[in-house]
Amino acid sequence: MTGDEGAIAISEAVKRSPALEDFRCSSTRVGSEGGLALIEALRTCTNLKKLDLKDMFDVEAGVALSKSLFSHVGLVEIYVSYLNFEDDGAIAIANALQEFAPSLKVLDMAGNEITAEAVPALAASTVGPGEAQRGRR
């Protein structure tokens, strides 16, 4: 586990890697400070296609993630399981993905405290433009 210090160090390397397409930093369980630094650094990686942040940070950093997804329009896979999201956090992520990641095919949110309330937003976030009319499931 890297802790905040490790996440901050990783964020410095990420800032210098704007062409990054695949980023995985999971099960490191950093706090808010490290999580926020990493999320901010990832905003510079506008070519991301796959993002894996499983079991990494707390709810505050998760909210910051939902606000930074506008810079990841090419995202195809995102793994944000075990981040203690509840319905509000899950819906915020799903809404951001629906708006800013139209090519999304994989959304992994396992292990979060999500109820049936969040399901419509989550389902809509993985349906590309026009696919809802064709009955994609």
Residue pairs with C-beta under 8 A, 6 or more apart in sequence:
1 27
1 28
1 29
1 30
2 9
2 10
2 25
2 28
2 30
2 34
3 28
3 29
3 30
3 31
3 34
4 30
4 31
4 33
4 34
4 37
5 34
6 28
6 30
6 34
7 25
7 28
7 30
7 33
7 34
7 35
7 37
7 38
7 57
8 33
8 34
8 37
8 38
10 25
10 38
10 41
11 34
11 37
11 38
11 40
11 41
12 41
14 20
14 23
14 38
14 41
14 42
14 44
14 45
15 41
15 44
17 45
18 44
18 45
18 46
18 47
19 45
19 47
20 45
20 47
20 48
21 47
21 48
21 49
21 50
22 48
22 49
22 50
23 42
23 45
23 48
23 50
23 51
23 52
24 50
24 52
25 38
25 52
25 53
25 56
26 52
26 53
26 54
26 55
26 56
26 79
27 54
27 55
27 56
28 55
28 56
29 55
29 56
29 57
30 38
30 56
30 57
30 61
31 57
31 58
32 57
32 58
32 60
32 61
34 57
35 56
35 57
35 58
35 60
35 61
35 62
35 64
36 60
36 61
36 64
38 57
38 61
39 61
39 64
39 65
39 68
40 64
40 68
42 48
42 51
42 68
42 71
42 72
43 68
43 71
44 71
45 71
45 72
46 71
46 72
46 73
46 74
47 74
48 72
48 74
48 75
49 74
49 75
49 76
49 77
50 75
50 76
50 77
50 78
51 72
51 75
51 77
51 78
51 79
52 77
52 78
52 79
53 65
53 79
53 80
53 83
54 79
54 80
54 81
54 82
54 83
54 108
55 81
55 82
55 83
55 111
56 83
57 83
58 83
58 84
59 83
59 84
59 85
59 86
59 89
62 80
62 83
62 84
62 85
62 89
62 93
63 89
63 92
65 80
65 93
66 89
66 92
66 93
66 95
66 96
67 96
69 75
69 93
69 96
69 97
69 100
69 101
70 96
70 99
70 100
71 100
72 100
72 101
73 100
73 101
73 102
73 103
74 101
74 103
75 97
75 100
75 101
75 103
75 104
76 101
76 103
76 104
76 105
76 106
77 104
77 105
77 106
78 97
78 101
78 104
78 106
78 107
78 108
79 106
79 108
80 93
80 107
80 108
80 109
80 112
81 108
81 109
81 110
81 111
81 112
82 110
82 111
82 112
83 89
83 112
84 112
84 113
85 93
85 109
85 112
85 113
85 114
86 112
86 113
86 114
87 113
87 114
87 115
87 117
87 118
89 112
90 109
90 112
90 114
90 118
90 121
90 122
91 117
91 118
91 121
91 122
93 109
93 125
94 107
94 118
94 121
94 122
94 124
94 125
95 121
95 125
97 104
97 107
97 125
97 126
98 121
98 124
98 125
101 125
102 128
102 129
103 128
104 125
104 126
104 128
105 126
106 126
107 122
107 125
107 126
109 122
114 122
124 132
127 136
128 136
